[in-house]
Amino acid sequence: MADDKVTAGDGTFGVLAEFSSPETLMHACAKVRDKGFSIWDAHTPFPIHGLDKAMGLKRSWVSAFVLVMGLSGAVLGMIMQWWVASKAYPLVISGKPFFSWPAFIPITFECGVLGGASGAVLGLLIMARLPRHHHALFNSERFKKVTDDAFFISIEAQDPQYDSAETPRFLEEIGATYVEPVAA
Amino acid sequence: MAHAAVVADIDPVAGRAPLIEGDPSFHDITEVVSAPMEWKPPLGWYIFLGVSLCFLGLFGFSIGWLFWEGTGIWGNNIPVAWAWPIVNFVFWVGIGHAGTLISAVLFLFRQKWRTSINRTAEAMTIFAVMCALVFPGIHIGRPWLPYWMFPIPNQMDMWPQFRSPLMWDVFAVSIYGTVSLLFWYIGLVPDLATARDRATTRTRQVIYGIFALGWRGSFRQWLHYEKAYLLLAGLATPLVLSVHSVVSFDFATAQLPGWHTTIFPPYFVAGAIFSGLAMVITLMVICRVIFKLEHVINMLHFDRMARLILLTGSLVGLAYSLEFFIAWYSGTEVELFAFLNRARGPFAWAYWIMVTCNVVVPQVFWFKKARTHIPTLFIASIFINIGMWFERFVIVVTSLHRDFLPSSWDYFTPTFWDFAFFAGSFGLFFTMFTLFVRFMPMVAMAEVKSVLPQAHVHNRPE
């Protein structure tokens, strides 16, 4: 399958290996994990359940962004209403106190949801390091199929375990149907 | 042969038939969903877009005339000062509820059949909320004043009144629109990356590429993506319930008989989901045929949606009868009169259109034959759309036209411009929707692929 692609060397990002199904990919991931690689990734057209375990990934902390921003949104929403109703523009309505907080709950809730949803999106963008203009993997023509029906593992040359001759052979051993070095 | 393949694909754990018919491969899904974005659209698409644009033009012209001439062009007058603009607003916000219901609530309940229809339903939500937001923006006829609705420092040193449900509404609907947009967009990112990778021209590659954010299907990204999506669904679920509750507070906190009712929040939410699902069916029936998506959006999906319509329709029917019971039980003369006036007064025709469309018509969905018969589904969904518009008309207009003082009673008659605004808002909705089906993946490809039988790994490594 080797063609006119750039060969491994100094300008190398790493190696890209294709697998035929979610099942073979998951088993291969478990083997890459057990081999002790750290700077590597799996690429799939859709999320596969159980792959996080096979890759040895820890839980996602996007939830922390949601909690913090959601609570901040709610608190800011309530503070805004308190300030407007009792400091900036105090009006007596139905003889109620200026800070009649039960009436402010709906907007507090909505502001909390807005904060939480923004936190989820912001957290995703930060944790997934998006948006980005380019990535070395896009140098591979074959990699375009990752958003269609192909399953890949990429191991980066920066990984201490990486070896330009040994790593592609290892990937073939664990069931890759196609292996290609990727230029940086 | 095909039958044997389907039987073999029955999930051994769930023991159910596959959600997508015809045993497609992952690539087949990409092809069938991407096709409408890549083919030259059929003539029908141009005709539909042209007609929609005409109505959109009518909308623009009507808004211009409103700003020039003032709100006197409408039929609104004392005693019916809130008429079609607010009816249209509530109608569109209601339609905008099924999208988030299908996306978020069904996601949390692990209803995997949602994957075929959630994208279109979410798009429908966003366009419906856009249509809804036009009305509060223009209904005072003074386009230079809507900034009064927002807490913005201004030269008058004046601030909004946060004890008013109308202010809650500003926050609820605009935040609902924002969160729905975020939810929809995050769902779109992997599919936009598919469009980018399949692009045949540089322009398409760049435009889809920008919106795909550089997505590369990395599982380290998918991990955060799935968490973010789950949390967005978790946030959108109480949000969708709160938004129409807040819309109902606009009425429920008033003193007017027919509006001053504690049942309004759940009744409005059920009605909103009911009307939204009907609109989803109306749109799906057309789209699946035009874009050859019959295997992806199949009878199983219509069957489930029809069941939800039956449920929410029955809840709405229950609310109608409870309103009468409570009006009688309250022993308040004016309250009882307001409801009897709905069923027997000058607007009885509107009330009975509402009851027929919303309570009688959905009963057909007790029968499986009706739930899986396309013409029945289509016709019933149209009736429900009509019925739900009349529900808002009945609530707004019949309550206002005869209140406490018989000397101020009057009949409400819409003008040409009332019709123009309503038809024009459909122009905006269908223009957006027609462009959406042409330029965006109308089915969530990545999600549909993940519910195909071959996506599941049964024999997992340790």
Interface residues (C-beta under 8 A of the other chain):
Chain A: S21 P22 E23 M26 H27 C29 A30 D41 A42 H43 T44 P45 F46 P47 I48 H49 G50 L51 D52 K53 A54 M55 L57 R59 S60 V62 S63 V66 G70 M80 Q81 V84 A85 A88 Y89 L91 I93 K96 S100 A103 F104 P106 I107 F109 E110 C111 V113 L114 G116 A117 S118 A120 V121 G123 L124 L125 M127 A128 L130 P131 R132 H133 H134 H135 L137 F138 F143 K144 K145 V146 T147 D148 D149
Chain B: S25 F26 H27 T30 P151 D157 M158 W159 P160 Q161 F162 R163 P165 M167 W168 F171 A172 I175 T178 V179 L182 F183 I186 P190 A193 T194 R196 D197 R198 L213 G214 W215 R216 G217 S218 F219 R220 Q221 W222 L223 H224 Y225 E226 K227 A228 L231 L232 L235 A236 P238 L239 S242 V246 F249 M445 A446 E447 K449 S450 Q454 A455 H456 V457 H458 N459 R460 P461 E462
